Amino acid sequence: MLSFFLTYIVWDPNPAVFSGFDRLRWYSLLFALGFIISQQVMVYFFKKEGQDERLVDKLTIYMVLATILGARLGHVLFYEPEKYLSNPIDILKVWEGGLASHGAAIAILFALWLYAKRTPGQSYLWVVDRIVIVTAMTGALIRVGNLMNSEIGGKDTGTDSGIVYARDAEEILESLKVPIASIEAYKPSDRDAELQGNGIVPVNFELVISKGNFSKEDLEDILAQDIKYALTRFNSSKEYLAEPVETPLNFEILERPGDYLVTVKTFGRAKYPTQIYEAASYFVIFLILLGLWVKFKSRLPDGLLLGMFLISVFGMRFVWEFFKEVQVDFEQTMQFNMGQLLSIPLVAIGIVLVVKAMTKGFKEEKN
């Protein structure tokens, strides 16, 4: 499959929305934005179909709790049970990462059953059919958040097109024992001759280092050892960077008034931008489901949109997993990874729902 890009790009955004204020991150912002937009869309649905719009607040509480708890517990149980069950307090550390969309899906379906049971006048399938529309949109935003975090990336493309995730390497370089003022990774414009068509592509890191008490010679000695170690020894660097064995570390130091400009020339691995693939897929699914609701509204047979959602979202998830890096070590030996295995029953349920809904047919127009 062709990469999303015609050539490669070097990707190194700051996961924080505002530099210097790490508490507000793009992932958290987009996650929250998904719920805010979803709530307003659900108010619109309720109004158009004669439902009490005040119930949306109650529905939102169920959705938020189910999404966070389900996604977290899903990751714990499906991906790293031994790690978390041996130290249960770590389950609460959601900020350290580890959320599973399959767990969220299961928890949401259960939470909406509880909501419908306690809300007269709204059937379970009626509620879920509307919720899945906004869930697809929220899923797209969450995958953009993953992209901003440089996480859940793809496998090597094996070609010179794709995306090189440089953020992890930048964070490791920031730990060097020199006064670094800034680091920027970029695609060099003068190294095209080094492209070999194998997915190992030129990447430069530009470090601005305060002079302090360092002479240029002292800095050369420190960087010659520390940068090589940072870029080749840490697993998080080796996953995305590739320094050819026979090529010595290449860096240049330019002395400027008050600081040094260090240009490190290395190589990165071009990978599939799977977050973009998923985000685009989910947004298209959102538009299709929304279009069906706009055209038919209350005439839709119960369960149709839910079934289409399960088939399309988890069907696409199954496909995109072939292009993703494995999330945990035990998946290395599996023919289908955990994300794919969990998607299969959800797609099967979706097929059953669509068949049943189409057997019943569209409802009569209400006067």
C-alpha positions in Angstrom: 0.0 0.0 0.0 1.3 3.5 -0.9 2.2 5.8 1.9 0.1 8.8 2.6 3.0 11.1 1.6 4.8 11.3 -1.8 8.0 11.8 0.1 8.9 11.6 3.8 8.3 14.3 6.4 10.0 14.7 9.8 7.4 14.9 12.6 8.3 16.5 15.9 5.4 18.6 17.3 5.4 19.5 21.0 2.6 17.5 22.6 1.8 20.4 24.8 -0.5 23.1 23.3 1.5 25.9 24.8 5.3 25.6 25.1 6.3 25.7 28.8 2.8 24.6 30.0 2.9 20.8 29.7 -0.3 20.2 31.6 -2.5 21.2 28.6 -1.7 18.7 25.8 -3.2 18.3 22.3 -4.4 14.8 23.1 -6.4 16.0 26.2 -7.7 19.1 24.3 -8.9 17.1 21.3 -10.4 14.4 23.6 -12.4 17.0 25.5 -13.3 18.9 22.3 -14.8 15.6 20.9 -17.2 15.4 23.9 -18.1 19.1 23.8 -19.0 19.0 20.1 -20.7 15.6 20.6 -22.9 17.1 23.3 -24.1 20.0 21.1 -24.8 17.6 18.2 -26.8 15.4 20.4 -28.8 18.4 21.6 -29.6 19.0 17.9 -30.7 15.4 17.4 -32.9 15.5 20.4 -34.6 18.7 19.4 -35.2 17.5 15.8 -36.8 14.3 17.0 -38.9 15.8 19.7 -36.9 14.5 22.7 -36.2 16.4 25.9 -32.8 18.1 25.2 -32.1 18.4 28.9 -31.5 14.6 29.0 -28.3 15.2 26.9 -26.5 16.3 30.1 -27.4 13.0 31.8 -26.4 11.1 28.7 -23.0 13.0 28.5 -22.1 11.9 32.1 -22.7 8.3 31.1 -20.6 8.7 28.0 -17.7 10.4 29.6 -17.4 7.9 32.5 -17.9 4.9 30.2 -15.3 6.1 27.7 -12.5 6.9 30.3 -13.1 3.9 32.5 -13.7 1.5 29.6 -10.7 2.6 27.6 -8.5 2.4 30.6 -9.7 -1.0 31.8 -9.7 -2.3 28.3 -6.0 -1.5 28.0 -5.3 -3.1 31.4 -7.1 -6.3 30.7 -6.4 -6.8 26.9 -2.8 -5.5 26.7 -0.9 -5.4 30.0 -2.8 -7.4 32.6 0.3 -8.7 34.4 1.8 -5.2 34.8 -1.3 -3.6 36.2 -2.7 -6.4 38.3 0.6 -6.8 40.0 0.5 -3.1 40.9 -3.2 -2.0 40.8 -2.6 1.6 41.9 -1.0 2.2 38.4 -4.4 1.6 36.9 -5.4 5.1 38.2 -2.5 6.8 36.4 -4.4 7.5 33.2 -2.1 10.5 32.5 0.8 8.0 31.8 -1.1 6.6 28.8 -2.7 3.3 28.0 -6.3 3.6 26.6 -8.0 1.0 24.4 -10.8 1.9 22.0 -12.3 -1.6 22.2 -12.7 -1.3 26.0 -14.3 2.1 25.5 -16.7 0.6 22.9 -17.8 -2.2 25.2 -18.2 0.2 28.2 -20.2 2.7 26.2 -22.7 0.0 24.9 -23.2 -1.1 28.5 -23.5 2.5 29.9 -26.1 3.4 27.3 -28.1 0.3 28.3 -28.2 1.6 31.8 -29.1 5.1 30.6 -32.0 3.8 28.4 -33.2 1.6 31.2 -33.5 4.6 33.5 -34.9 6.9 30.8 -38.5 6.4 29.8 -39.4 7.1 26.2 -36.0 6.3 24.7 -35.2 2.8 23.5 -31.7 1.5 23.8 -31.1 1.1 20.0 -32.6 4.6 19.4 -30.0 6.2 21.7 -27.1 4.1 20.5 -27.9 4.8 16.8 -27.5 8.6 17.5 -24.5 8.2 19.8 -22.4 6.3 17.2 -22.6 9.2 14.8 -20.7 11.5 17.2 -18.5 8.7 18.5 -17.0 8.4 15.0 -16.2 12.1 15.0 -14.7 11.9 18.4 -12.6 8.9 17.4 -11.2 11.0 14.5 -10.2 13.8 16.9 -8.6 11.3 19.3 -6.5 9.8 16.5 -5.3 13.4 15.7 -4.3 13.7 19.3 -2.3 10.4 19.0 -0.6 12.0 16.0 0.3 15.1 18.1 1.7 12.8 20.8 3.7 10.9 18.1 2.2 7.6 19.4 0.5 4.5 17.9 2.6 5.0 14.8 3.0 2.7 11.8 5.5 0.2 10.7 8.4 1.0 8.3 7.2 1.7 4.8 10.4 0.3 3.3 10.4 3.3 0.9 11.5 6.9 1.0 7.9 8.1 1.6 6.2 8.2 5.0 6.7 10.0 8.3 9.7 10.0 10.6 8.7 10.4 14.3 11.5 12.4 15.9 9.9 13.5 19.2 11.2 10.6 21.3 14.8 11.2 20.1 14.5 14.9 20.8 13.4 14.2 24.4 16.4 11.9 24.8 18.7 14.5 23.4 17.3 17.0 25.9 18.7 14.8 28.7 22.3 15.4 27.5 24.6 16.9 30.2 24.9 20.2 28.3 22.8 23.4 28.6 20.5 22.9 25.6 18.3 25.9 24.8 16.3 24.3 22.0 16.2 21.2 19.7 14.6 20.9 16.3 14.4 18.0 14.0 14.0 18.6 10.2 14.3 17.1 6.8 17.6 18.3 5.3 17.3 19.8 1.8 21.0 19.0 0.9 21.1 15.3 1.5 18.9 13.9 -1.2 21.9 12.0 -2.6 21.9 9.8 0.5 18.4 8.4 -0.2 18.6 4.8 -1.2 14.9 3.9 -1.6 14.9 1.6 1.4 13.1 3.7 4.0 16.2 4.9 5.8 16.1 8.6 5.2 18.3 11.6 6.2 17.3 13.5 9.3 19.0 16.5 10.9 18.7 17.6 14.5 19.6 21.2 15.2 20.7 21.9 18.8 21.2 25.3 20.3 23.5 25.0 23.3 24.3 27.9 25.7 28.1 28.5 25.9 28.4 28.6 29.7 31.9 27.4 30.6 32.1 25.0 27.6 34.8 25.5 25.1 34.2 24.2 21.5 36.7 21.4 22.1 35.0 20.3 25.3 31.6 20.3 23.7 32.9 18.2 20.8 34.3 15.6 23.2 31.0 15.4 25.1 28.8 15.3 22.1 30.8 12.7 20.2 30.1 10.2 23.0 26.7 11.3 24.3 24.8 11.9 21.1 25.9 8.6 19.6 24.7 6.8 22.8 21.4 8.7 22.8 20.6 7.9 19.1 21.6 4.3 19.0 21.2 2.7 22.5 17.7 3.7 23.6 14.9 1.5 22.3 12.6 4.5 21.8 15.3 6.1 19.5 16.2 2.9 17.7 12.5 2.3 16.8 12.4 5.6 14.7 16.1 6.3 14.0 18.6 4.3 12.1 22.3 5.2 12.2 24.0 3.0 9.5 26.6 0.8 11.2 29.4 1.8 8.9 28.7 5.5 9.0 30.3 7.5 11.9 28.2 10.0 13.8 28.3 13.3 11.8 27.8 16.6 13.6 29.0 20.1 13.1 29.4 22.9 15.7 29.0 26.5 14.8 30.2 28.9 17.5 28.0 32.0 17.8 27.8 34.9 20.3 26.5 33.4 23.5 25.8 29.9 22.2 26.7 27.0 19.9 24.6 25.8 17.0 25.1 22.0 16.7 23.8 20.2 13.6 23.5 16.4 14.0 23.2 14.5 10.8 21.6 11.1 11.2 19.0 8.8 9.6 15.4 8.1 10.3 12.9 5.3 9.5 10.0 6.3 7.2 6.8 4.9 8.7 3.1 4.7 7.8 1.1 7.6 9.2 -1.5 5.3 10.6 -3.0 7.9 12.9 -3.9 9.9 9.8 -5.4 6.8 8.1 -7.6 6.1 11.0 -8.6 9.7 11.6 -9.6 10.2 8.0 -11.6 6.9 8.0 -13.5 7.7 11.1 -14.3 11.2 9.9 -15.7 9.8 6.6 -17.8 7.3 8.6 -19.1 10.2 10.7 -20.2 12.0 7.6 -21.9 8.9 6.1 -23.8 8.2 9.4 -24.7 11.8 9.8 -26.0 12.0 6.2 -28.2 9.0 6.8 -29.7 10.6 9.9 -30.2 13.9 8.1 -32.1 12.1 5.3 -34.2 9.6 7.3 -34.1 10.7 11.0 -36.8 8.8 12.9 -37.5 6.6 9.9 -34.2 4.7 10.4 -34.8 1.1 11.5 -33.4 0.6 15.0 -29.9 -0.7 15.1 -29.0 0.2 11.5 -26.5 3.0 12.4 -25.0 1.0 15.2 -24.5 -1.9 12.9 -22.9 0.2 10.2 -20.7 1.9 12.8 -19.4 -1.4 14.2 -18.8 -2.9 10.7 -17.0 0.2 9.3 -15.1 1.5 12.3 -13.8 -1.9 13.5 -13.5 -3.2 9.9 -11.2 -0.3 9.1 -9.4 -0.8 12.4 -8.7 -4.4 11.4 -7.2 -3.2 8.1 -5.1 -0.4 9.6 -3.6 -2.7 12.3 -1.6 -4.4 9.5 0.3 -1.2 9.1 0.8 -0.4 12.8 3.7 -1.1 15.1 2.7 -3.7 17.8 1.6 -2.0 21.0 2.9 -4.7 23.4 5.7 -7.3 23.1 3.4 -10.4 23.1 1.9 -9.3 19.8 5.2 -9.8 18.0 4.5 -13.5 17.5 0.7 -13.2 16.7 -0.6 -13.5 13.2 -3.4 -11.1 14.1 -2.7 -8.6 16.9 -5.0 -7.9 19.9 -6.7 -4.9 18.2 -7.6 -7.1 15.2 -8.9 -10.0 17.3 -11.1 -7.7 19.4 -12.4 -6.1 16.2 -13.7 -9.4 14.7 -16.6 -10.0 17.1 -17.7 -6.3 17.0 -17.8 -6.5 13.1 -19.8 -9.7 13.4 -22.3 -8.1 15.8 -22.6 -5.2 13.4 -23.4 -7.5 10.5 -26.2 -9.1 12.5 -27.6 -5.7 13.5 -27.6 -4.4 9.9 -29.3 -7.6 8.6 -32.0 -7.4 11.3 -32.6 -3.7 10.7 -32.9 -4.1 6.9 -35.2 -7.0 7.4 -37.6 -4.7 9.3 -37.2 -2.0 6.8 -37.5 1.8 7.2 -40.3 3.1 9.5 -43.3 5.0 8.2 -43.1 8.8 8.1 -44.7 10.3 11.2 -47.3 13.0 10.5 
